[in-house]
Every structure is written in C-alpha cells, then in structure tokens.
Amino acid sequence: MINLRYPGEEIAYGVAFESVSDNVVQITGHFPVKEKGFILFRDGVEDDDPWDYMDYTTVYREVEGGAQFSNDCSVYIEPLPVVTFTAGAGGSIEGMETQEADGYGKLDVPIPVPEENYEFVGWVPEIPDTGAIESNKTFAANFIYVPTLEEMKETKVAEMNAAQQEVITAGIDVTLTDGTVDHFDLTDRDQMRLMGLQKQVEAGEEMISWHTSDEDEHCKFYKNADMALIAEKAMAYVTWHVTYFRDLRIYIRSLETREEVAAATYGMDIPAEYQSGPLKAMLAMMEG
C-alpha cells in the first residue's frame, strides 16, 4: 500500500501512484486534493525514507478518482478540435488540410480546385460561417462531372429516342368503318404483325384476326376494310415518328450551346433547314 501525506499533517491516505511524464504524476484514491506538495511512503517503511514530491505543488488537472500534479507550474490545456479538409473525386484543394480551431470563424478554408469537366458544388457537410467547434470535424469538397457539349447532345438524343419509342408503343385510336373507335398498341411485335396482315388484306380475306399485345384480351376479327384502315393508320403513325425523330436527332447534334440542347423536347418544331423532304411533305399534308 502506498500512502500520501501532506507536509505539516499527520493523516496519511492510501492512494495509487502513476508517473504520467517527467513533470506530471497522477494520484488516485480517497484523499483531499491540495496544492502544497506531498510525500509518499509504503506501510512498514520508516518515515525517514519517503518519496519526496514536495515540488509537485500545482494541480495539473483533476481526473476520475483523483488528480494529476505538476512540478513546473504547468496545467492541462484541452487540445483544440482538429478540422480536416479533404477533396472528393474530380478535384483537389489548395490550403491547410488539417487545422486546429475552436470556432468556425477562425478556419482558413482551403480553395477547391476542380479537374477538367468538373465543378465544385459545395462542402459535405456544409461548413458553418460562425459558431463553436466542439469536436473533431471532417469536411469534403464535393465535385460533380459536367458533361461536354457533345456528351449532352448524345444524352439528349437517347432521351428523345426513348420518348419516340414510348409514343409509338402507346399506339393510336382508329375510327372503323362502322364509326366505332378502337385503340391499337404499336409495340415492335404489333408492327411486325401488321406488316404480315397487309398480305391478307391484299389477298382479299374478308375477316382477319388481330392478336393484341394485351394477354388478358381475346383475339378479335376485323373486316378487310377495317384491317386495311388499321394498317394504313398504324404504318403512317410509325413512319411519321421515325422520320420526325431522325430529323430531330440531326437538329440536336447541330446545336452549339448547352442551353439549346437542354431546351430540346420531343414534339418541338424542327427548323425548316433541318427538315428532310419526307418530313416536309408530311407536315404539308397535315396542314392541308
């Protein structure tokens, strides 16, 4: 058992002792914390042979169950929080990547430097302008890729192609010879089926069956005149959209700014100089 006794006092306290550094020791146990130095001794060892810590007169800091004392008047100073700055993919940062500070207003925030075709879009998480920093923090510069004009064009072309396929697949309404209206989907399967049915129409078959794309619907017979009308309307509808899309694609690839490309939509008017002969003819028929 190690005992602690303050100078000028008779009471000894059982304690645990630990050397923390050359100038700091730690005492834990049930004893009063006093700034007057102390001696340590073991039970059964003569008092004239104590361990002298009389120069440890400064409370370095209090710890759980005791205190630390220094012999050079030093006291514990809580370290400042560490703030680390990093860069995400697509860029780098210029400045101090690791800083110690207790307030956001004291930080010297590095400068984000984007790589080619990237742009800086902010810090993650966002760095406050003011306020206390209470713990270690890490902030990452976030960069996003900015497509080139040519990449934007091809992305837009793909988008327009998807829109074309969606419109075609949705199909058309056809008014039949008896005045009723039926709807016809125009998936690739439907289009192939219609091309085959044209031969039956040309052969003069009176009743021609139609197999819809809806698996919950039964097949249906249509009169020759109605099937001829369905095939004609369907093929004209598909031809229109295929022709329109091809001209739209050429027009999009001719654009010179990102804003123009972003504004392109399926169904927009295509400038006359980018309209093919077939498209002009179809437009003239619609207007007529």
C-alpha positions as CSV (number, residue, x, y, z in Angstrom):
1,M,0.0,0.0,0.0
2,I,1.3,3.4,-0.9
3,N,0.4,6.3,1.4
4,L,0.3,10.0,0.8
5,R,0.9,12.6,3.5
6,Y,0.8,16.4,3.1
7,P,3.5,18.4,4.9
8,G,2.6,19.5,8.4
9,E,-0.2,16.9,8.6
10,E,-0.4,13.6,10.4
11,I,-3.1,11.9,8.4
12,A,-1.9,9.6,5.7
13,Y,-4.1,8.5,2.8
14,G,-3.9,5.2,0.9
15,V,-3.5,6.0,-2.8
16,A,-2.4,4.7,-6.2
17,F,0.5,6.4,-7.9
18,E,1.4,6.7,-11.6
19,S,4.1,8.7,-13.3
20,V,2.5,10.4,-16.4
21,S,5.5,12.3,-17.7
22,D,8.8,13.8,-16.5
23,N,6.9,16.6,-14.8
24,V,3.4,15.2,-14.1
25,V,2.3,12.4,-11.7
26,Q,-1.1,11.1,-11.0
27,I,-2.6,10.2,-7.6
28,T,-5.9,8.4,-7.3
29,G,-7.8,7.3,-4.1
30,H,-9.7,8.8,-1.2
31,F,-7.6,11.9,-0.4
32,P,-8.1,15.7,-0.4
33,V,-6.6,17.5,-3.4
34,K,-4.2,20.2,-2.1
35,E,-1.6,22.3,-3.8
36,K,1.2,22.0,-1.2
37,G,3.3,19.1,-2.4
38,F,3.4,15.7,-0.7
39,I,5.4,12.7,0.3
40,L,4.7,9.0,-0.5
41,F,5.7,6.0,1.6
42,R,4.9,2.4,2.0
43,D,3.5,0.6,5.0
44,G,6.3,-0.9,7.1
45,V,8.9,1.5,5.7
46,E,10.5,4.1,8.0
47,D,9.1,7.7,7.6
48,D,12.6,9.0,7.2
49,D,12.8,7.2,3.8
50,P,9.8,8.7,2.0
51,W,9.4,9.5,-1.7
52,D,9.7,13.3,-2.0
53,Y,7.1,15.0,-4.2
54,M,7.2,18.3,-2.3
55,D,7.8,20.3,-5.5
56,Y,4.6,18.9,-7.1
57,T,2.5,21.8,-5.9
58,T,0.4,22.5,-8.9
59,V,-2.8,20.6,-9.8
60,Y,-2.2,19.8,-13.4
61,R,-5.8,18.6,-13.8
62,E,-8.4,16.6,-11.9
63,V,-9.2,13.1,-13.1
64,E,-11.7,10.5,-12.2
65,G,-10.9,9.4,-8.6
66,G,-8.1,11.8,-8.1
67,A,-5.8,14.4,-9.7
68,Q,-2.6,14.9,-11.5
69,F,0.1,17.2,-10.1
70,S,3.0,19.0,-11.9
71,N,6.3,20.3,-10.6
72,D,6.8,23.0,-13.2
73,C,3.6,25.0,-12.6
74,S,2.1,23.6,-15.9
75,V,-1.6,22.9,-16.1
76,Y,-3.6,20.8,-18.6
77,I,-4.9,22.7,-21.6
78,E,-7.7,21.0,-23.5
79,P,-6.5,20.5,-27.1
80,L,-8.4,22.4,-29.8
81,P,-10.6,20.3,-32.1
82,V,-9.0,19.1,-35.3
83,V,-10.7,20.1,-38.5
84,T,-9.7,18.1,-41.6
85,F,-10.4,19.1,-45.2
86,T,-10.4,16.5,-48.0
87,A,-11.3,16.5,-51.7
88,G,-13.7,14.1,-53.4
89,A,-13.3,12.7,-56.8
90,G,-12.9,15.2,-59.6
91,G,-10.8,17.8,-57.8
92,S,-8.3,18.9,-55.2
93,I,-7.9,21.6,-52.6
94,E,-5.3,24.3,-52.0
95,G,-4.5,25.2,-48.4
96,M,-4.0,23.7,-45.0
97,E,-5.8,20.3,-44.9
98,T,-5.6,20.0,-41.1
99,Q,-6.3,22.9,-38.8
100,E,-6.9,23.3,-35.1
101,A,-9.6,25.8,-34.1
102,D,-12.4,26.2,-31.6
103,G,-14.6,28.4,-33.8
104,Y,-15.6,28.1,-37.5
105,G,-14.8,31.8,-38.0
106,K,-11.2,31.0,-37.2
107,L,-10.8,28.5,-40.1
108,D,-8.8,29.2,-43.2
109,V,-11.0,27.2,-45.6
110,P,-8.9,25.7,-48.5
111,I,-9.7,26.6,-52.1
112,P,-11.4,23.8,-54.1
113,V,-9.7,23.2,-57.5
114,P,-11.9,21.2,-59.9
115,E,-10.4,19.0,-62.6
116,E,-11.3,19.4,-66.2
117,N,-15.0,18.9,-66.9
118,Y,-15.8,19.0,-63.1
119,E,-17.2,21.8,-61.0
120,F,-17.2,22.4,-57.2
121,V,-20.7,22.3,-55.7
122,G,-20.0,22.7,-52.0
123,W,-18.6,21.1,-48.9
124,V,-20.0,18.0,-47.3
125,P,-21.2,18.7,-44.7
126,E,-21.7,22.4,-45.3
127,I,-19.2,24.5,-43.3
128,P,-20.9,27.0,-40.9
129,D,-19.7,30.6,-41.1
130,T,-19.9,31.0,-37.3
131,G,-20.2,29.0,-34.1
132,A,-18.1,26.9,-31.8
133,I,-16.3,23.7,-32.9
134,E,-16.9,21.3,-30.1
135,S,-15.3,18.1,-31.6
136,N,-13.1,16.9,-34.4
137,K,-14.7,17.5,-37.9
138,T,-14.0,16.5,-41.4
139,F,-15.3,18.3,-44.5
140,A,-15.0,17.1,-48.1
141,A,-15.0,19.2,-51.2
142,N,-17.7,17.8,-53.5
143,F,-17.2,17.9,-57.2
144,I,-19.6,16.8,-59.9
145,Y,-18.9,15.9,-63.5
146,V,-20.1,18.4,-66.1
147,P,-20.7,16.6,-69.4
148,T,-19.2,18.1,-72.5
149,L,-21.5,19.6,-75.1
150,E,-21.1,16.6,-77.3
151,E,-21.9,14.3,-74.4
152,M,-25.0,16.4,-73.6
153,K,-26.1,16.1,-77.3
154,E,-25.9,12.3,-77.2
155,T,-27.7,12.1,-73.9
156,K,-30.4,14.2,-75.3
157,V,-30.6,12.1,-78.4
158,A,-31.0,9.0,-76.3
159,E,-33.7,10.7,-74.3
160,M,-35.6,11.7,-77.4
161,N,-35.3,8.1,-78.8
162,A,-36.8,6.8,-75.6
163,A,-39.6,9.3,-75.9
164,Q,-40.2,8.3,-79.5
165,Q,-40.5,4.6,-78.6
166,E,-42.9,5.4,-75.8
167,V,-45.1,7.4,-78.0
168,I,-45.1,4.7,-80.7
169,T,-45.8,1.9,-78.3
170,A,-48.7,3.8,-76.8
171,G,-50.4,3.4,-80.2
172,I,-53.3,5.1,-81.9
173,D,-57.1,5.3,-81.9
174,V,-58.7,4.2,-85.3
175,T,-62.2,5.1,-86.3
176,L,-63.6,2.0,-88.1
177,T,-66.0,1.8,-91.0
178,D,-69.0,1.5,-88.6
179,G,-68.0,4.6,-86.7
180,T,-66.7,2.9,-83.6
181,V,-63.2,3.7,-82.3
182,D,-60.7,1.0,-81.2
183,H,-57.3,1.6,-79.7
184,F,-54.2,-0.3,-81.1
185,D,-50.9,-0.6,-79.3
186,L,-47.9,-0.5,-81.6
187,T,-45.1,-2.4,-79.9
188,D,-42.5,-3.9,-82.2
189,R,-44.5,-7.2,-82.1
190,D,-47.6,-5.3,-83.2
191,Q,-45.9,-3.6,-86.0
192,M,-44.5,-6.9,-87.3
193,R,-47.9,-8.4,-87.1
194,L,-49.5,-5.6,-89.1
195,M,-46.9,-5.9,-91.8
196,G,-47.9,-9.6,-92.2
197,L,-51.6,-8.8,-92.1
198,Q,-51.3,-6.4,-95.1
199,K,-50.8,-9.5,-97.3
200,Q,-54.1,-10.9,-96.1
201,V,-55.7,-7.6,-96.8
202,E,-54.3,-7.6,-100.3
203,A,-55.4,-11.2,-100.8
204,G,-59.0,-10.1,-100.1
205,E,-59.7,-12.1,-97.0
206,E,-63.0,-10.9,-95.6
207,M,-62.3,-11.4,-91.9
208,I,-58.8,-11.0,-90.4
209,S,-57.9,-11.7,-86.8
210,W,-55.9,-9.3,-84.7
211,H,-53.7,-10.6,-81.8
212,T,-53.4,-7.7,-79.3
213,S,-50.4,-7.2,-77.1
214,D,-52.7,-7.4,-74.0
215,E,-52.5,-11.0,-72.8
216,D,-55.8,-10.5,-71.0
217,E,-57.7,-9.8,-74.2
218,H,-59.1,-12.3,-76.7
219,C,-58.1,-12.2,-80.4
220,K,-60.6,-10.2,-82.5
221,F,-61.8,-10.4,-86.1
222,Y,-61.8,-7.3,-88.3
223,K,-63.4,-6.8,-91.7
224,N,-61.0,-6.5,-94.6
225,A,-61.8,-2.8,-95.0
226,D,-61.2,-2.1,-91.3
227,M,-57.9,-4.0,-91.2
228,A,-56.8,-2.1,-94.3
229,L,-57.6,1.1,-92.4
230,I,-55.9,0.0,-89.2
231,A,-52.7,-1.0,-91.1
232,E,-52.7,2.2,-93.0
233,K,-53.1,4.5,-90.0
234,A,-50.6,2.5,-87.9
235,M,-47.9,2.5,-90.5
236,A,-48.4,6.2,-91.2
237,Y,-48.2,6.9,-87.5
238,V,-45.0,4.9,-87.1
239,T,-43.4,6.4,-90.3
240,W,-44.2,9.9,-89.0
241,H,-42.5,9.4,-85.7
242,V,-39.5,7.6,-87.2
243,T,-39.0,10.4,-89.7
244,Y,-39.5,13.1,-87.1
245,F,-37.0,11.6,-84.7
246,R,-34.3,11.2,-87.4
247,D,-34.6,14.9,-88.3
248,L,-34.8,15.9,-84.6
249,R,-31.6,13.9,-84.0
250,I,-29.7,15.7,-86.7
251,Y,-31.0,19.1,-85.4
252,I,-29.9,18.3,-81.8
253,R,-26.4,17.4,-83.0
254,S,-26.1,20.7,-84.8
255,L,-26.8,22.8,-81.7
256,E,-24.0,25.0,-80.3
257,T,-24.9,25.7,-76.7
258,R,-25.8,23.6,-73.6
259,E,-28.9,25.8,-73.1
260,E,-30.2,24.9,-76.6
261,V,-29.6,21.2,-76.1
262,A,-31.3,21.2,-72.6
263,A,-34.3,23.0,-74.1
264,A,-34.9,20.4,-76.8
265,T,-38.1,18.3,-76.3
266,Y,-39.8,15.6,-78.3
267,G,-42.5,17.1,-80.4
268,M,-40.9,20.5,-80.7
269,D,-40.9,22.3,-84.1
270,I,-37.8,21.5,-86.1
271,P,-36.4,24.5,-88.0
272,A,-37.1,24.1,-91.7
273,E,-33.4,23.9,-92.7
274,Y,-33.2,20.7,-90.6
275,Q,-36.4,19.1,-92.0
276,S,-36.0,16.3,-94.5
277,G,-38.0,16.1,-97.7
278,P,-40.3,13.4,-96.3
279,L,-40.9,15.3,-93.1
280,K,-41.8,18.5,-95.0
281,A,-44.2,16.5,-97.2
282,M,-45.9,15.0,-94.1
283,L,-46.2,18.4,-92.4
284,A,-47.7,19.9,-95.6
285,M,-50.3,17.1,-95.7
286,M,-51.2,17.7,-92.0
287,E,-51.6,21.4,-92.7
288,G,-53.7,20.7,-95.8
